[in-house]
Amino acid sequence: MLETLIEDRIDHKKPRHDGITYIIDKFQGFDKENFETISPYIDMVKIYGAFPLLLKQQSLINRIDFYHLSNVLVSTGSTLTAV
């Protein structure tokens, strides 16, 4: 049913230059199966706030790898940055 929506987008092939969609990941409950279903409609995920600084490094790497395998870009930028 959702497959027809992507065909009507301004630019339906990734990487898109128009009609970009992003979501925020607050590292709460995560349903990989549901994300795989909607990943064709998501261009970028921003990992919320200071979570990248607070998580175990391997947990963060695993989440980013999953997004990349789903052809979704990841941003960890925020108002809080470690130097």
Distance bins in CASP14 RR format, pairs under 12 A and 6 or more apart:
PFRMAT RR
TARGET T0000
AUTHOR 0000-0000-0000
RMODE 2
METHOD distances of the structure
MODEL  1
1 37 0 0 0 0 0 1 0 0 0 0 0
2 8 0 0 0 0 0 1 0 0 0 0 0
2 9 0 0 0 0 0 1 0 0 0 0 0
2 34 0 0 0 0 0 1 0 0 0 0 0
2 37 1 0 0 1 0 0 0 0 0 0 0
2 38 1 0 0 1 0 0 0 0 0 0 0
2 39 0 0 0 0 0 1 0 0 0 0 0
2 40 0 0 0 0 1 0 0 0 0 0 0
2 41 1 0 0 1 0 0 0 0 0 0 0
3 9 0 0 0 0 0 1 0 0 0 0 0
3 12 0 0 0 0 0 1 0 0 0 0 0
3 37 0 0 0 0 0 1 0 0 0 0 0
3 38 0 0 0 0 0 1 0 0 0 0 0
3 40 0 0 0 0 1 0 0 0 0 0 0
3 41 0 0 0 0 0 1 0 0 0 0 0
4 12 0 0 0 0 0 1 0 0 0 0 0
4 40 0 0 0 0 0 1 0 0 0 0 0
4 41 0 0 0 0 0 1 0 0 0 0 0
5 12 0 0 0 0 1 0 0 0 0 0 0
5 19 0 0 0 0 0 1 0 0 0 0 0
5 21 0 0 0 0 0 1 0 0 0 0 0
5 38 0 0 0 0 0 1 0 0 0 0 0
5 40 0 0 0 0 1 0 0 0 0 0 0
5 41 1 0 0 1 0 0 0 0 0 0 0
6 12 1 0 1 0 0 0 0 0 0 0 0
6 13 0 0 0 0 1 0 0 0 0 0 0
6 14 0 0 0 0 1 0 0 0 0 0 0
6 16 0 0 0 0 0 1 0 0 0 0 0
6 19 0 0 0 0 0 1 0 0 0 0 0
6 21 0 0 0 0 0 1 0 0 0 0 0
6 38 0 0 0 0 0 1 0 0 0 0 0
6 39 0 0 0 0 0 1 0 0 0 0 0
6 40 1 0 1 0 0 0 0 0 0 0 0
6 41 1 0 0 1 0 0 0 0 0 0 0
6 42 0 0 0 0 0 1 0 0 0 0 0
6 43 0 0 0 0 0 1 0 0 0 0 0
7 13 0 0 0 0 0 1 0 0 0 0 0
7 40 0 0 0 0 0 1 0 0 0 0 0
7 41 0 0 0 0 0 1 0 0 0 0 0
8 19 0 0 0 0 0 1 0 0 0 0 0
8 41 0 0 0 0 0 1 0 0 0 0 0
9 16 1 0 0 1 0 0 0 0 0 0 0
9 17 0 0 0 0 0 1 0 0 0 0 0
9 18 0 0 0 0 1 0 0 0 0 0 0
9 19 1 0 0 1 0 0 0 0 0 0 0
9 20 0 0 0 0 1 0 0 0 0 0 0
9 21 0 0 0 0 1 0 0 0 0 0 0
9 40 0 0 0 0 1 0 0 0 0 0 0
9 41 0 0 0 0 1 0 0 0 0 0 0
9 43 0 0 0 0 0 1 0 0 0 0 0
10 16 1 0 0 1 0 0 0 0 0 0 0
10 17 0 0 0 0 1 0 0 0 0 0 0
10 18 1 0 1 0 0 0 0 0 0 0 0
10 19 1 0 1 0 0 0 0 0 0 0 0
10 20 0 0 0 0 1 0 0 0 0 0 0
10 21 0 0 0 0 0 1 0 0 0 0 0
10 43 0 0 0 0 0 1 0 0 0 0 0
11 17 1 0 1 0 0 0 0 0 0 0 0
11 18 1 0 1 0 0 0 0 0 0 0 0
11 19 1 0 0 1 0 0 0 0 0 0 0
11 20 0 0 0 0 1 0 0 0 0 0 0
11 21 0 0 0 0 0 1 0 0 0 0 0
11 43 0 0 0 0 1 0 0 0 0 0 0
12 18 0 0 0 0 0 1 0 0 0 0 0
12 19 0 0 0 0 1 0 0 0 0 0 0
12 20 0 0 0 0 0 1 0 0 0 0 0
12 21 0 0 0 0 0 1 0 0 0 0 0
12 40 0 0 0 0 1 0 0 0 0 0 0
12 41 0 0 0 0 1 0 0 0 0 0 0
12 43 0 0 0 0 0 1 0 0 0 0 0
13 19 0 0 0 0 0 1 0 0 0 0 0
13 40 0 0 0 0 0 1 0 0 0 0 0
13 43 0 0 0 0 0 1 0 0 0 0 0
13 71 0 0 0 0 0 1 0 0 0 0 0
14 20 0 0 0 0 1 0 0 0 0 0 0
14 21 0 0 0 0 0 1 0 0 0 0 0
14 39 0 0 0 0 1 0 0 0 0 0 0
14 40 1 0 0 1 0 0 0 0 0 0 0
14 41 0 0 0 0 0 1 0 0 0 0 0
14 42 0 0 0 0 1 0 0 0 0 0 0
14 43 1 0 0 1 0 0 0 0 0 0 0
14 44 0 0 0 0 0 1 0 0 0 0 0
14 68 0 0 0 0 0 1 0 0 0 0 0
14 70 0 0 0 0 0 1 0 0 0 0 0
14 71 1 0 1 0 0 0 0 0 0 0 0
14 72 0 0 0 0 1 0 0 0 0 0 0
14 73 0 0 0 0 1 0 0 0 0 0 0
15 43 1 0 0 1 0 0 0 0 0 0 0
15 44 0 0 0 0 1 0 0 0 0 0 0
15 71 0 0 0 0 1 0 0 0 0 0 0
15 72 0 0 0 0 0 1 0 0 0 0 0
15 73 1 0 0 1 0 0 0 0 0 0 0
16 22 0 0 0 0 0 1 0 0 0 0 0
16 40 0 0 0 0 0 1 0 0 0 0 0
16 41 0 0 0 0 0 1 0 0 0 0 0
16 42 0 0 0 0 0 1 0 0 0 0 0
16 43 1 0 1 0 0 0 0 0 0 0 0
16 44 0 0 0 0 1 0 0 0 0 0 0
16 71 0 0 0 0 0 1 0 0 0 0 0
16 72 0 0 0 0 0 1 0 0 0 0 0
16 73 0 0 0 0 0 1 0 0 0 0 0
17 43 0 0 0 0 1 0 0 0 0 0 0
18 43 0 0 0 0 0 1 0 0 0 0 0
19 41 0 0 0 0 0 1 0 0 0 0 0
19 42 0 0 0 0 0 1 0 0 0 0 0
19 43 1 0 0 1 0 0 0 0 0 0 0
19 44 0 0 0 0 0 1 0 0 0 0 0
20 41 0 0 0 0 0 1 0 0 0 0 0
20 42 0 0 0 0 1 0 0 0 0 0 0
20 43 1 0 1 0 0 0 0 0 0 0 0
20 44 1 0 0 1 0 0 0 0 0 0 0
20 72 0 0 0 0 0 1 0 0 0 0 0
20 73 0 0 0 0 1 0 0 0 0 0 0
21 38 0 0 0 0 1 0 0 0 0 0 0
21 39 0 0 0 0 0 1 0 0 0 0 0
21 40 0 0 0 0 0 1 0 0 0 0 0
21 41 1 0 1 0 0 0 0 0 0 0 0
21 42 1 0 1 0 0 0 0 0 0 0 0
21 43 1 0 1 0 0 0 0 0 0 0 0
21 44 1 0 0 1 0 0 0 0 0 0 0
21 45 0 0 0 0 0 1 0 0 0 0 0
21 46 0 0 0 0 0 1 0 0 0 0 0
21 72 0 0 0 0 1 0 0 0 0 0 0
21 73 0 0 0 0 0 1 0 0 0 0 0
22 41 0 0 0 0 0 1 0 0 0 0 0
22 42 1 0 0 1 0 0 0 0 0 0 0
22 43 1 0 0 1 0 0 0 0 0 0 0
22 44 1 1 0 0 0 0 0 0 0 0 0
22 45 1 0 0 1 0 0 0 0 0 0 0
22 46 1 0 0 1 0 0 0 0 0 0 0
22 47 0 0 0 0 0 1 0 0 0 0 0
22 48 0 0 0 0 0 1 0 0 0 0 0
22 67 0 0 0 0 0 1 0 0 0 0 0
22 72 0 0 0 0 1 0 0 0 0 0 0
22 73 0 0 0 0 1 0 0 0 0 0 0
22 74 0 0 0 0 0 1 0 0 0 0 0
22 75 1 0 0 1 0 0 0 0 0 0 0
23 30 0 0 0 0 0 1 0 0 0 0 0
23 34 0 0 0 0 0 1 0 0 0 0 0
23 35 0 0 0 0 1 0 0 0 0 0 0
23 38 0 0 0 0 1 0 0 0 0 0 0
23 39 0 0 0 0 0 1 0 0 0 0 0
23 41 0 0 0 0 1 0 0 0 0 0 0
23 42 1 0 1 0 0 0 0 0 0 0 0
23 43 0 0 0 0 1 0 0 0 0 0 0
23 44 1 0 0 1 0 0 0 0 0 0 0
23 45 1 0 1 0 0 0 0 0 0 0 0
23 46 1 0 0 1 0 0 0 0 0 0 0
23 47 0 0 0 0 0 1 0 0 0 0 0
23 48 0 0 0 0 0 1 0 0 0 0 0
23 67 0 0 0 0 0 1 0 0 0 0 0
23 70 0 0 0 0 0 1 0 0 0 0 0
23 72 0 0 0 0 1 0 0 0 0 0 0
23 73 0 0 0 0 0 1 0 0 0 0 0
23 74 0 0 0 0 0 1 0 0 0 0 0
23 75 0 0 0 0 0 1 0 0 0 0 0
24 42 0 0 0 0 0 1 0 0 0 0 0
24 44 0 0 0 0 1 0 0 0 0 0 0
24 45 1 0 0 1 0 0 0 0 0 0 0
24 46 1 0 1 0 0 0 0 0 0 0 0
24 47 1 0 0 1 0 0 0 0 0 0 0
24 48 1 0 1 0 0 0 0 0 0 0 0
24 49 0 0 0 0 1 0 0 0 0 0 0
24 51 0 0 0 0 0 1 0 0 0 0 0
24 74 0 0 0 0 0 1 0 0 0 0 0
24 75 0 0 0 0 1 0 0 0 0 0 0
24 76 0 0 0 0 0 1 0 0 0 0 0
24 77 0 0 0 0 0 1 0 0 0 0 0
24 78 0 0 0 0 0 1 0 0 0 0 0
25 35 0 0 0 0 1 0 0 0 0 0 0
25 42 0 0 0 0 0 1 0 0 0 0 0
25 44 0 0 0 0 0 1 0 0 0 0 0
25 45 1 0 1 0 0 0 0 0 0 0 0
25 46 1 0 0 1 0 0 0 0 0 0 0
25 47 1 0 1 0 0 0 0 0 0 0 0
25 48 1 0 0 1 0 0 0 0 0 0 0
25 49 0 0 0 0 1 0 0 0 0 0 0
25 51 0 0 0 0 1 0 0 0 0 0 0
25 52 0 0 0 0 0 1 0 0 0 0 0
25 55 0 0 0 0 0 1 0 0 0 0 0
25 59 0 0 0 0 0 1 0 0 0 0 0
25 60 0 0 0 0 0 1 0 0 0 0 0
25 63 1 0 0 1 0 0 0 0 0 0 0
25 64 0 0 0 0 1 0 0 0 0 0 0
25 66 0 0 0 0 0 1 0 0 0 0 0
25 67 0 0 0 0 1 0 0 0 0 0 0
25 72 0 0 0 0 0 1 0 0 0 0 0
25 74 0 0 0 0 1 0 0 0 0 0 0
25 75 0 0 0 0 1 0 0 0 0 0 0
25 76 0 0 0 0 1 0 0 0 0 0 0
25 77 0 0 0 0 0 1 0 0 0 0 0
25 78 0 0 0 0 0 1 0 0 0 0 0
26 45 0 0 0 0 0 1 0 0 0 0 0
26 46 0 0 0 0 1 0 0 0 0 0 0
26 47 0 0 0 0 1 0 0 0 0 0 0
26 48 1 0 1 0 0 0 0 0 0 0 0
26 49 0 0 0 0 1 0 0 0 0 0 0
26 50 0 0 0 0 0 1 0 0 0 0 0
26 51 1 0 0 1 0 0 0 0 0 0 0
26 52 0 0 0 0 0 1 0 0 0 0 0
26 54 0 0 0 0 0 1 0 0 0 0 0
26 55 0 0 0 0 0 1 0 0 0 0 0
26 63 0 0 0 0 0 1 0 0 0 0 0
26 78 0 0 0 0 0 1 0 0 0 0 0
27 45 0 0 0 0 0 1 0 0 0 0 0
27 46 0 0 0 0 0 1 0 0 0 0 0
27 47 1 0 0 1 0 0 0 0 0 0 0
27 48 1 0 0 1 0 0 0 0 0 0 0
27 49 0 0 0 0 1 0 0 0 0 0 0
27 50 0 0 0 0 0 1 0 0 0 0 0
27 51 1 0 1 0 0 0 0 0 0 0 0
27 52 0 0 0 0 1 0 0 0 0 0 0
27 53 0 0 0 0 0 1 0 0 0 0 0
27 54 0 0 0 0 1 0 0 0 0 0 0
27 55 1 0 0 1 0 0 0 0 0 0 0
27 56 0 0 0 0 0 1 0 0 0 0 0
27 59 0 0 0 0 1 0 0 0 0 0 0
27 60 0 0 0 0 1 0 0 0 0 0 0
27 62 0 0 0 0 0 1 0 0 0 0 0
27 63 1 0 0 1 0 0 0 0 0 0 0
27 64 0 0 0 0 0 1 0 0 0 0 0
27 76 0 0 0 0 0 1 0 0 0 0 0
28 47 0 0 0 0 0 1 0 0 0 0 0
28 48 0 0 0 0 1 0 0 0 0 0 0
28 51 0 0 0 0 0 1 0 0 0 0 0
29 35 0 0 0 0 0 1 0 0 0 0 0
29 63 0 0 0 0 0 1 0 0 0 0 0
30 36 0 0 0 0 0 1 0 0 0 0 0
30 45 0 0 0 0 0 1 0 0 0 0 0
30 47 0 0 0 0 0 1 0 0 0 0 0
30 59 0 0 0 0 0 1 0 0 0 0 0
30 62 0 0 0 0 0 1 0 0 0 0 0
30 63 1 0 0 1 0 0 0 0 0 0 0
30 66 0 0 0 0 1 0 0 0 0 0 0
30 67 0 0 0 0 0 1 0 0 0 0 0
31 37 0 0 0 0 1 0 0 0 0 0 0
31 38 0 0 0 0 0 1 0 0 0 0 0
31 39 0 0 0 0 0 1 0 0 0 0 0
31 66 0 0 0 0 0 1 0 0 0 0 0
32 38 0 0 0 0 0 1 0 0 0 0 0
32 39 0 0 0 0 1 0 0 0 0 0 0
32 62 0 0 0 0 0 1 0 0 0 0 0
32 63 0 0 0 0 0 1 0 0 0 0 0
32 65 0 0 0 0 0 1 0 0 0 0 0
32 66 1 0 0 1 0 0 0 0 0 0 0
32 67 0 0 0 0 0 1 0 0 0 0 0
32 69 0 0 0 0 0 1 0 0 0 0 0
32 70 0 0 0 0 1 0 0 0 0 0 0
33 39 0 0 0 0 0 1 0 0 0 0 0
33 66 0 0 0 0 0 1 0 0 0 0 0
33 70 0 0 0 0 0 1 0 0 0 0 0
34 42 0 0 0 0 0 1 0 0 0 0 0
34 70 0 0 0 0 0 1 0 0 0 0 0
35 41 0 0 0 0 0 1 0 0 0 0 0
35 42 1 0 0 1 0 0 0 0 0 0 0
35 45 0 0 0 0 1 0 0 0 0 0 0
35 63 0 0 0 0 0 1 0 0 0 0 0
35 66 1 0 0 1 0 0 0 0 0 0 0
35 67 0 0 0 0 1 0 0 0 0 0 0
35 69 0 0 0 0 0 1 0 0 0 0 0
35 70 1 0 0 1 0 0 0 0 0 0 0
35 71 0 0 0 0 0 1 0 0 0 0 0
35 72 0 0 0 0 1 0 0 0 0 0 0
36 42 0 0 0 0 0 1 0 0 0 0 0
36 66 0 0 0 0 1 0 0 0 0 0 0
36 67 0 0 0 0 0 1 0 0 0 0 0
36 69 0 0 0 0 1 0 0 0 0 0 0
36 70 1 0 0 1 0 0 0 0 0 0 0
36 71 0 0 0 0 0 1 0 0 0 0 0
36 72 0 0 0 0 0 1 0 0 0 0 0
37 70 0 0 0 0 0 1 0 0 0 0 0
38 45 0 0 0 0 0 1 0 0 0 0 0
38 70 0 0 0 0 1 0 0 0 0 0 0
38 72 0 0 0 0 1 0 0 0 0 0 0
39 45 0 0 0 0 1 0 0 0 0 0 0
39 66 0 0 0 0 1 0 0 0 0 0 0
39 67 0 0 0 0 1 0 0 0 0 0 0
39 68 0 0 0 0 0 1 0 0 0 0 0
39 69 0 0 0 0 1 0 0 0 0 0 0
39 70 1 0 1 0 0 0 0 0 0 0 0
39 71 1 0 0 1 0 0 0 0 0 0 0
39 72 1 0 1 0 0 0 0 0 0 0 0
39 73 0 0 0 0 0 1 0 0 0 0 0
40 70 0 0 0 0 1 0 0 0 0 0 0
40 71 1 0 0 1 0 0 0 0 0 0 0
40 72 0 0 0 0 1 0 0 0 0 0 0
41 70 0 0 0 0 0 1 0 0 0 0 0
41 71 0 0 0 0 0 1 0 0 0 0 0
41 72 0 0 0 0 1 0 0 0 0 0 0
42 67 0 0 0 0 1 0 0 0 0 0 0
42 70 1 0 0 1 0 0 0 0 0 0 0
42 71 0 0 0 0 1 0 0 0 0 0 0
42 72 1 0 1 0 0 0 0 0 0 0 0
42 73 0 0 0 0 1 0 0 0 0 0 0
42 74 0 0 0 0 0 1 0 0 0 0 0
43 67 0 0 0 0 0 1 0 0 0 0 0
43 70 0 0 0 0 0 1 0 0 0 0 0
43 71 0 0 0 0 1 0 0 0 0 0 0
43 72 1 0 0 1 0 0 0 0 0 0 0
43 73 1 0 0 1 0 0 0 0 0 0 0
43 74 0 0 0 0 0 1 0 0 0 0 0
43 75 0 0 0 0 0 1 0 0 0 0 0
44 67 0 0 0 0 1 0 0 0 0 0 0
44 68 0 0 0 0 0 1 0 0 0 0 0
44 70 0 0 0 0 0 1 0 0 0 0 0
44 71 0 0 0 0 0 1 0 0 0 0 0
44 72 1 0 0 1 0 0 0 0 0 0 0
44 73 1 0 1 0 0 0 0 0 0 0 0
44 74 1 0 0 1 0 0 0 0 0 0 0
44 75 1 0 0 1 0 0 0 0 0 0 0
44 76 0 0 0 0 0 1 0 0 0 0 0
44 77 0 0 0 0 0 1 0 0 0 0 0
45 51 0 0 0 0 0 1 0 0 0 0 0
45 52 0 0 0 0 0 1 0 0 0 0 0
45 63 0 0 0 0 1 0 0 0 0 0 0
45 64 0 0 0 0 1 0 0 0 0 0 0
45 66 0 0 0 0 1 0 0 0 0 0 0
45 67 1 0 1 0 0 0 0 0 0 0 0
45 68 0 0 0 0 0 1 0 0 0 0 0
45 70 0 0 0 0 1 0 0 0 0 0 0
45 71 0 0 0 0 0 1 0 0 0 0 0
45 72 1 0 1 0 0 0 0 0 0 0 0
45 73 1 0 0 1 0 0 0 0 0 0 0
45 74 1 0 1 0 0 0 0 0 0 0 0
45 75 1 0 0 1 0 0 0 0 0 0 0
45 76 0 0 0 0 1 0 0 0 0 0 0
45 77 0 0 0 0 0 1 0 0 0 0 0
46 52 0 0 0 0 0 1 0 0 0 0 0
46 64 0 0 0 0 0 1 0 0 0 0 0
46 67 0 0 0 0 0 1 0 0 0 0 0
46 72 0 0 0 0 0 1 0 0 0 0 0
46 73 0 0 0 0 1 0 0 0 0 0 0
46 74 1 0 0 1 0 0 0 0 0 0 0
46 75 1 0 1 0 0 0 0 0 0 0 0
46 76 1 0 0 1 0 0 0 0 0 0 0
46 77 1 0 0 1 0 0 0 0 0 0 0
46 78 1 0 0 1 0 0 0 0 0 0 0
46 79 0 0 0 0 0 1 0 0 0 0 0
47 53 0 0 0 0 0 1 0 0 0 0 0
47 54 0 0 0 0 0 1 0 0 0 0 0
47 55 0 0 0 0 1 0 0 0 0 0 0
47 59 0 0 0 0 0 1 0 0 0 0 0
47 60 1 0 0 1 0 0 0 0 0 0 0
47 61 0 0 0 0 0 1 0 0 0 0 0
47 63 1 0 0 1 0 0 0 0 0 0 0
47 64 0 0 0 0 1 0 0 0 0 0 0
47 66 0 0 0 0 0 1 0 0 0 0 0
47 67 0 0 0 0 1 0 0 0 0 0 0
47 72 0 0 0 0 0 1 0 0 0 0 0
47 73 0 0 0 0 0 1 0 0 0 0 0
47 74 1 0 0 1 0 0 0 0 0 0 0
47 75 1 0 0 1 0 0 0 0 0 0 0
47 76 1 0 1 0 0 0 0 0 0 0 0
47 77 1 0 0 1 0 0 0 0 0 0 0
47 78 0 0 0 0 1 0 0 0 0 0 0
47 80 0 0 0 0 0 1 0 0 0 0 0
48 54 0 0 0 0 0 1 0 0 0 0 0
48 55 0 0 0 0 0 1 0 0 0 0 0
48 63 0 0 0 0 0 1 0 0 0 0 0
48 74 0 0 0 0 0 1 0 0 0 0 0
48 75 0 0 0 0 0 1 0 0 0 0 0
48 76 0 0 0 0 1 0 0 0 0 0 0
48 77 0 0 0 0 1 0 0 0 0 0 0
48 78 1 0 0 1 0 0 0 0 0 0 0
48 79 0 0 0 0 0 1 0 0 0 0 0
48 80 0 0 0 0 0 1 0 0 0 0 0
49 55 0 0 0 0 0 1 0 0 0 0 0
49 75 0 0 0 0 0 1 0 0 0 0 0
49 76 0 0 0 0 1 0 0 0 0 0 0
49 77 1 0 0 1 0 0 0 0 0 0 0
49 78 1 0 1 0 0 0 0 0 0 0 0
49 79 1 0 0 1 0 0 0 0 0 0 0
49 80 1 0 0 1 0 0 0 0 0 0 0
49 81 0 0 0 0 1 0 0 0 0 0 0
49 82 0 0 0 0 0 1 0 0 0 0 0
50 60 0 0 0 0 0 1 0 0 0 0 0
50 76 0 0 0 0 0 1 0 0 0 0 0
50 77 0 0 0 0 0 1 0 0 0 0 0
50 78 1 0 0 1 0 0 0 0 0 0 0
50 79 0 0 0 0 1 0 0 0 0 0 0
50 80 1 0 1 0 0 0 0 0 0 0 0
50 81 0 0 0 0 1 0 0 0 0 0 0
50 82 0 0 0 0 1 0 0 0 0 0 0
51 59 0 0 0 0 1 0 0 0 0 0 0
51 60 0 0 0 0 1 0 0 0 0 0 0
51 63 0 0 0 0 1 0 0 0 0 0 0
51 64 0 0 0 0 0 1 0 0 0 0 0
51 76 0 0 0 0 1 0 0 0 0 0 0
51 77 0 0 0 0 0 1 0 0 0 0 0
51 78 0 0 0 0 1 0 0 0 0 0 0
51 80 0 0 0 0 1 0 0 0 0 0 0
52 59 0 0 0 0 1 0 0 0 0 0 0
52 60 1 0 1 0 0 0 0 0 0 0 0
52 61 0 0 0 0 0 1 0 0 0 0 0
52 63 0 0 0 0 1 0 0 0 0 0 0
52 64 0 0 0 0 1 0 0 0 0 0 0
52 74 0 0 0 0 1 0 0 0 0 0 0
52 75 0 0 0 0 1 0 0 0 0 0 0
52 76 1 0 1 0 0 0 0 0 0 0 0
52 77 1 0 0 1 0 0 0 0 0 0 0
52 78 1 0 0 1 0 0 0 0 0 0 0
52 80 0 0 0 0 1 0 0 0 0 0 0
52 81 0 0 0 0 1 0 0 0 0 0 0
52 82 0 0 0 0 1 0 0 0 0 0 0
53 60 0 0 0 0 1 0 0 0 0 0 0
53 76 0 0 0 0 1 0 0 0 0 0 0
53 77 0 0 0 0 0 1 0 0 0 0 0
53 78 0 0 0 0 1 0 0 0 0 0 0
53 79 0 0 0 0 0 1 0 0 0 0 0
53 80 1 0 0 1 0 0 0 0 0 0 0
53 81 0 0 0 0 1 0 0 0 0 0 0
53 82 1 0 1 0 0 0 0 0 0 0 0
53 83 0 0 0 0 0 1 0 0 0 0 0
54 60 0 0 0 0 1 0 0 0 0 0 0
54 76 0 0 0 0 0 1 0 0 0 0 0
54 78 0 0 0 0 0 1 0 0 0 0 0
54 80 0 0 0 0 0 1 0 0 0 0 0
54 82 0 0 0 0 0 1 0 0 0 0 0
55 61 0 0 0 0 1 0 0 0 0 0 0
55 62 0 0 0 0 1 0 0 0 0 0 0
55 63 0 0 0 0 1 0 0 0 0 0 0
55 64 0 0 0 0 0 1 0 0 0 0 0
55 76 0 0 0 0 0 1 0 0 0 0 0
56 62 0 0 0 0 1 0 0 0 0 0 0
56 63 0 0 0 0 0 1 0 0 0 0 0
57 63 0 0 0 0 0 1 0 0 0 0 0
57 64 0 0 0 0 0 1 0 0 0 0 0
58 64 0 0 0 0 0 1 0 0 0 0 0
58 65 0 0 0 0 0 1 0 0 0 0 0
59 65 0 0 0 0 0 1 0 0 0 0 0
59 66 0 0 0 0 0 1 0 0 0 0 0
60 66 0 0 0 0 0 1 0 0 0 0 0
60 67 0 0 0 0 0 1 0 0 0 0 0
60 74 0 0 0 0 1 0 0 0 0 0 0
60 76 1 0 0 1 0 0 0 0 0 0 0
61 67 0 0 0 0 0 1 0 0 0 0 0
61 68 0 0 0 0 0 1 0 0 0 0 0
61 74 0 0 0 0 0 1 0 0 0 0 0
61 76 0 0 0 0 0 1 0 0 0 0 0
62 68 0 0 0 0 0 1 0 0 0 0 0
62 69 0 0 0 0 0 1 0 0 0 0 0
62 74 0 0 0 0 0 1 0 0 0 0 0
63 69 0 0 0 0 0 1 0 0 0 0 0
63 70 0 0 0 0 0 1 0 0 0 0 0
63 72 0 0 0 0 0 1 0 0 0 0 0
63 74 0 0 0 0 1 0 0 0 0 0 0
63 76 0 0 0 0 0 1 0 0 0 0 0
64 70 0 0 0 0 0 1 0 0 0 0 0
64 72 0 0 0 0 1 0 0 0 0 0 0
64 73 0 0 0 0 1 0 0 0 0 0 0
64 74 1 0 1 0 0 0 0 0 0 0 0
64 75 0 0 0 0 0 1 0 0 0 0 0
64 76 0 0 0 0 1 0 0 0 0 0 0
65 72 0 0 0 0 0 1 0 0 0 0 0
65 74 0 0 0 0 1 0 0 0 0 0 0
66 72 0 0 0 0 1 0 0 0 0 0 0
66 74 0 0 0 0 1 0 0 0 0 0 0
67 73 1 0 0 1 0 0 0 0 0 0 0
67 74 1 0 1 0 0 0 0 0 0 0 0
67 75 0 0 0 0 0 1 0 0 0 0 0
67 76 0 0 0 0 0 1 0 0 0 0 0
68 74 1 0 0 1 0 0 0 0 0 0 0
76 82 0 0 0 0 0 1 0 0 0 0 0
END
